[in-house]
């Protein structure tokens, strides 16, 4: 897909067609990360990095605790968990 660079104030802009946004799971207001490569620029949707505090803040403090966590340390990783 060829895109045209156009003037936008004192900057340059490239319009991303809605079909392209759908393909990269992005929308108006999303952020992109730009990486300069030897053969051009790679744009990828920016992914938010969550801190443990952010995740814990989303938990319901009234939710019941799991019944049994013994053996939690022996559970084998099933994905990309960091140990």
Beta strands, then each sheet from edge to edge (+ up, - down):
strand 1: 5-8
strand 2: 11-14
strand 3: 32-37
strand 4: 40-45
sheet 1: 1+ 2-
sheet 2: 3+ 4-
end
